[in-house]
Amino acid sequence: DVNTSSNNNDGGFLHISGEREGASEPSRDENNTSQLDRMEQMMMRMEEKLATVSSLENRCETLEAKCSSLENLLESTSQSTKEHIDSLHLQLDQNCNSLENRLEAISRSTKEHIDKALKYHEMLIRNQNWEYSAPVYTLNELALADYDDDETNYIYDTSQMLKRNTEALRRGDFPEKNRDIAETGDEGPGICLHIEAGFPYDDCTYDELSPHWREFAAALKDFKPAFDVLPDDSETSITFGNVQLNQEMTQLVKDALMKVPFKLFCFQYSCHFHGGMSTIAAMMDNNKYLQILDVHRILDMDSNDITKLCSAIHRHPSLVDVSISGCFTGSRLGNEMLQTLLRTDGLKLERLGMAENSLTRYRYRTGFNVCALLSNYLAGNPRLKFLDLTDNHFDDGDALLIANALRTNTTLKNLIISGNRVGEPGDSLFRTAVCNESSLNSVADSNHSCMIETEYALDGNESEEREINRANKIYRLLSSRNKTMSNVQHFGDIDVKLLPNVLEAVQNYSNDRDEDIVKELSIVYEIMRCWDKVSHLYIGQSKDNDLL
């Protein structure tokens, strides 16, 4: 039944065949489409994978950067840690060295302390069986020995005093001080020998006391360990008051004092003292701890003594306070003493007392005025803080020299010059040196550090602070002038542009502690009302504002 003819119009085989071919084309398109889809999907997956790879590359780059940063941080941290460790090692080494030094110092100090304590106890052990060998007589026994009343009292009092002090030294104790002796300022442990009154009249008296002095000197020489166990800051002292010594006794005491480390040595009222200043100088050379030397009324001194004493003062390493008073009364040697002290460079004294030494008395006879040397010394601002020139022969001319020196001196805190021949002209010179009220500048340039005592204390430098004294004086002058409304008359050529500074100074210098001192507002009011330049200042300011 199949038409195999070639008639295309009727269909037939070819027609059937054609139908089959037409039916296969969509199937190929579908396959192609499917393949394309798959390819697209593959491309998309490839793109996704490429994106993932790109993301991984970015992450790798980030990680590399972080690794590089971490490496740098690690290297920096490692270097910093190494430096810190090195610093810690260095600090530890320093601390260890410091601790070793401290331990060594403590060990050395402890050993020294133990050694000193052992020596002190050895001294006490040695003295357990000691007995006072010098004979001590009663007043009746001495009277029966053909001594008169004065000699009897002197021998009895001196022997009793030496016995008490010797027994205390042998017990390892410092004897109780006699506070009736002239005040020396020492409050620490020390030895004080003070005989109430009387003098030895002949060699028999000295012979009677020699055994007692030998006992005392031997005990004092053995007493050094008691000084050594005291704290380093103890104000140790040895004081001799009204003690009279012949050559033998002086040598005994001198030998005993050679190695005793006292800080204050006071020798008073010893009219009979063999060797005088030379003996004191020798004792000073053997005591590096000495800080204060007080010598009063040691008579019979000569130029050789002065030279030795001044040399000892200059070369002493720790001496800062020297008082030599009443040793040269009626003699030109007082001038020589002060001259020798001041003419040597490097004087380290902070306090100097030269009272009752006839200073400047014999200048017309010798042709030399020691006050000129003293004024030049003070003008050079030395270390001296205290100077006592009481009861000498300074006059108004000397006051002029000293007052001129004080204009430039800023170190001297106290000058005592009472009991001299300084009259009202000299007092006026000192007052001017402390406060020259001729102008505000002269007040400011006055001496603001030294408290001067003539027959009375001069006002002006009551405070220990120079700036406070300076401010008080300036304000006192401003206050005084304000009462007559005359401050601006003294302003002279002061530029009015400094008005704020002037008002500020008034405020800074104000002081209402004294009843006679006016309030600062009163001075401000005077300046603003009476200073004619102030109005010009306002006028000028007004013109400037108009121009604006």
WOSULKA-V424606 format. One record per residue. N is the residue number from 0. OMEGA is omega in whole degrees, 0 to 359 (* if undefined). BURIAL is 1 if it has 9 or more other ideal C-beta (glycine too) atoms within 8 Angstrom, else 0. D_FIRST is the distance of its C-alpha to the first C-alpha in whole Angstrom. Layout:
BEGIN
n=<N/N>
omega=<OMEGA/OMEGA>
burial=<BURIAL/BURIAL>
d_first=<D_FIRST/D_FIRST>
END
This chain:
BEGIN
n=<0/1/2/3/4/5/6/7/8/9/10/11/12/13/14/15/16/17/18/19/20/21/22/23/24/25/26/27/28/29/30/31/32/33/34/35/36/37/38/39/40/41/42/43/44/45/46/47/48/49/50/51/52/53/54/55/56/57/58/59/60/61/62/63/64/65/66/67/68/69/70/71/72/73/74/75/76/77/78/79/80/81/82/83/84/85/86/87/88/89/90/91/92/93/94/95/96/97/98/99/100/101/102/103/104/105/106/107/108/109/110/111/112/113/114/115/116/117/118/119/120/121/122/123/124/125/126/127/128/129/130/131/132/133/134/135/136/137/138/139/140/141/142/143/144/145/146/147/148/149/150/151/152/153/154/155/156/157/158/159/160/161/162/163/164/165/166/167/168/169/170/171/172/173/174/175/176/177/178/179/180/181/182/183/184/185/186/187/188/189/190/191/192/193/194/195/196/197/198/199/200/201/202/203/204/205/206/207/208/209/210/211/212/213/214/215/216/217/218/219/220/221/222/223/224/225/226/227/228/229/230/231/232/233/234/235/236/237/238/239/240/241/242/243/244/245/246/247/248/249/250/251/252/253/254/255/256/257/258/259/260/261/262/263/264/265/266/267/268/269/270/271/272/273/274/275/276/277/278/279/280/281/282/283/284/285/286/287/288/289/290/291/292/293/294/295/296/297/298/299/300/301/302/303/304/305/306/307/308/309/310/311/312/313/314/315/316/317/318/319/320/321/322/323/324/325/326/327/328/329/330/331/332/333/334/335/336/337/338/339/340/341/342/343/344/345/346/347/348/349/350/351/352/353/354/355/356/357/358/359/360/361/362/363/364/365/366/367/368/369/370/371/372/373/374/375/376/377/378/379/380/381/382/383/384/385/386/387/388/389/390/391/392/393/394/395/396/397/398/399/400/401/402/403/404/405/406/407/408/409/410/411/412/413/414/415/416/417/418/419/420/421/422/423/424/425/426/427/428/429/430/431/432/433/434/435/436/437/438/439/440/441/442/443/444/445/446/447/448/449/450/451/452/453/454/455/456/457/458/459/460/461/462/463/464/465/466/467/468/469/470/471/472/473/474/475/476/477/478/479/480/481/482/483/484/485/486/487/488/489/490/491/492/493/494/495/496/497/498/499/500/501/502/503/504/505/506/507/508/509/510/511/512/513/514/515/516/517/518/519/520/521/522/523/524/525/526/527/528/529/530/531/532/533/534/535/536/537/538/539/540/541/542/543/544/545/546/547>
omega=<182/180/181/177/182/179/184/185/184/182/181/185/181/180/179/178/179/180/180/179/178/180/181/183/177/180/178/179/179/179/180/180/179/178/179/179/180/179/178/179/178/179/180/179/177/178/178/179/177/178/178/178/179/178/178/178/179/179/178/178/178/179/178/178/178/178/178/178/179/177/178/179/179/180/179/179/179/179/179/178/179/179/180/179/178/179/178/177/180/179/178/177/179/179/178/179/179/179/178/179/179/179/178/179/179/179/180/180/179/179/179/180/179/179/180/179/178/179/178/180/175/177/180/179/179/186/183/182/181/175/180/189/183/180/179/185/174/178/180/180/179/179/178/180/175/171/177/186/181/180/179/181/181/181/182/182/183/181/178/179/180/179/180/182/180/179/177/180/180/175/183/182/171/181/177/182/175/184/176/180/181/186/179/176/181/178/184/179/180/181/182/175/181/178/190/184/176/180/173/187/181/181/180/179/178/180/180/184/184/179/180/178/177/176/182/181/179/179/180/179/181/188/183/179/178/174/186/182/177/173/184/183/179/180/183/184/171/184/174/180/178/179/181/185/172/186/182/181/179/180/178/181/179/180/182/184/188/185/181/188/178/183/179/176/183/180/188/171/178/182/178/184/186/178/174/184/180/178/178/179/179/178/178/182/182/179/183/182/186/179/185/177/182/182/184/176/168/190/176/176/178/183/179/176/181/180/181/182/180/177/179/179/183/185/181/187/187/182/182/186/181/174/178/188/175/182/185/180/180/182/177/183/175/176/180/179/181/179/181/178/189/184/180/181/173/178/187/185/173/178/180/175/179/182/172/181/178/180/179/184/188/183/181/178/183/182/181/179/183/180/176/177/180/181/177/179/181/181/180/179/178/180/187/179/184/180/180/179/184/171/172/185/177/181/183/176/176/178/178/180/182/180/178/179/182/178/181/182/179/185/182/182/182/173/178/184/178/179/177/181/178/180/181/176/179/177/179/177/178/178/179/178/180/181/178/188/179/176/177/179/180/175/181/182/180/177/183/185/190/173/185/176/171/171/175/182/178/180/171/184/183/182/176/180/182/184/177/177/180/181/180/181/180/181/178/178/177/180/180/180/181/181/177/180/186/182/186/178/183/181/174/185/178/180/182/178/177/181/178/179/179/181/177/179/178/179/182/184/187/182/183/181/181/180/183/183/181/178/183/180/178/178/177/179/179/182/182/184/191/182/186/181/181/180/177/178/179/180/179/180/180/178/178/179/178/179/178/*>
burial=<0/0/1/0/0/0/0/0/0/0/0/1/0/0/1/1/0/0/0/0/0/0/0/0/0/0/0/0/0/0/0/0/0/0/0/0/0/0/0/0/0/0/0/0/0/0/0/0/0/0/0/0/0/0/0/0/0/0/0/0/0/0/0/0/0/0/0/0/0/0/0/0/0/0/0/0/0/0/0/0/0/0/0/0/0/0/0/0/0/0/0/0/0/0/0/0/0/0/0/0/0/0/0/0/0/0/0/0/0/0/0/0/1/0/0/1/1/0/1/1/0/1/1/1/0/0/1/0/0/0/0/1/0/1/0/0/1/0/1/0/0/1/1/0/0/0/1/0/0/0/1/1/1/1/1/1/1/1/1/1/1/1/1/1/1/1/1/1/1/1/0/1/0/0/1/0/0/0/0/0/1/0/0/1/0/1/0/1/0/1/1/1/1/1/1/0/0/1/0/1/0/0/0/0/1/1/0/0/1/1/1/1/1/1/1/1/1/1/1/1/1/1/1/1/1/1/1/1/1/1/0/0/0/1/1/1/1/1/1/1/1/1/1/1/1/1/0/1/1/1/1/1/1/1/1/1/1/1/0/1/1/1/1/1/1/1/1/1/0/1/1/1/1/1/0/1/1/1/1/1/1/1/1/1/1/0/1/0/1/1/1/1/1/1/1/1/1/1/0/0/1/0/0/0/1/1/1/1/1/1/1/1/1/1/0/1/0/0/1/1/1/1/1/1/1/0/1/1/1/0/0/1/1/1/1/1/1/1/1/1/1/1/0/1/0/0/1/0/1/1/1/1/1/1/1/1/1/1/1/1/1/1/1/0/0/0/0/0/0/1/1/0/1/1/1/1/1/1/1/0/0/0/0/1/1/1/1/1/1/1/0/1/1/1/1/1/0/1/1/1/1/1/1/1/1/1/1/0/1/0/1/1/1/1/1/1/1/1/0/1/0/1/0/0/0/1/1/0/1/1/1/1/1/1/1/1/0/0/0/1/0/1/1/0/0/1/1/1/1/1/1/1/1/1/0/0/0/1/0/1/1/0/0/0/0/0/0/0/1/1/1/1/1/1/1/1/1/1/1/0/1/1/0/0/0/0/1/1/0/1/0/0/0/0/0/1/0/0/1/0/0/1/1/0/1/1/0/0/1/1/1/0/0/0/0/0/1/0/0/1/0/1/1/1/0/1/1/0/0/1/1/0/0/1/0/1/1/0/0/0/0/0/0/0/0/0/0/0>
d_first=<0/4/6/9/12/15/15/16/17/13/12/10/10/14/14/13/15/18/17/18/21/22/22/25/28/29/29/31/34/34/35/37/39/40/41/43/44/45/47/49/50/51/53/54/56/57/59/60/61/63/65/66/67/69/70/71/73/75/76/77/79/80/81/83/85/86/87/89/90/91/92/95/96/96/98/100/101/102/104/106/106/108/110/111/111/114/115/116/117/120/121/121/123/125/125/126/129/130/130/132/135/135/136/138/140/140/141/144/145/145/147/149/150/150/153/155/155/156/159/160/160/162/164/165/165/168/170/170/173/174/178/179/182/184/187/187/190/191/193/196/195/195/198/200/199/201/198/198/196/194/193/193/190/188/188/188/185/183/184/182/179/178/179/176/174/174/173/170/169/170/168/165/165/166/169/169/170/173/171/175/174/173/169/167/164/163/161/160/162/165/168/171/175/177/181/182/185/188/188/190/193/194/193/194/192/189/190/190/186/185/184/182/180/180/178/176/175/174/172/170/169/168/166/163/160/161/160/157/155/155/152/152/152/155/158/161/164/168/171/174/177/180/180/183/183/185/184/183/181/179/178/177/175/174/173/171/169/168/164/164/161/162/160/164/167/170/173/176/180/181/184/185/181/182/180/178/175/175/175/172/170/170/169/166/165/164/162/159/158/161/160/163/166/169/173/175/179/179/182/184/181/181/179/178/177/175/173/172/171/169/167/166/165/163/161/161/157/157/160/159/162/165/169/172/174/178/179/180/182/185/184/182/180/177/176/176/174/171/172/171/168/166/167/165/161/158/160/158/160/158/162/165/168/172/174/178/178/180/177/178/182/183/181/184/186/183/182/178/176/174/172/171/169/168/166/165/163/162/160/158/156/157/156/159/158/161/165/168/171/173/177/178/179/176/177/176/175/173/171/170/169/167/166/164/163/161/159/157/157/154/155/158/158/161/165/168/171/173/177/177/179/176/177/176/175/173/171/170/169/167/165/164/163/161/160/161/160/161/158/154/153/157/156/153/154/157/157/155/155/159/161/164/167/171/173/170/166/165/162/159/157/157/153/152/149/150/148/149/152/151/149/152/155/153/152/156/157/154/155/159/158/156/159/161/158/158/155/154/157/156/153/154/151/148/145/144/141/142/142/139/141/144/143/141/144/146/143/143/147/148/150/151/153/156/158/159/156/154/150/148/147/151/150/147/148/151/149/147/150/152/150/150/148/145/145/144/141/140/141/139/136/136/136/133/131/132/131/127>
END
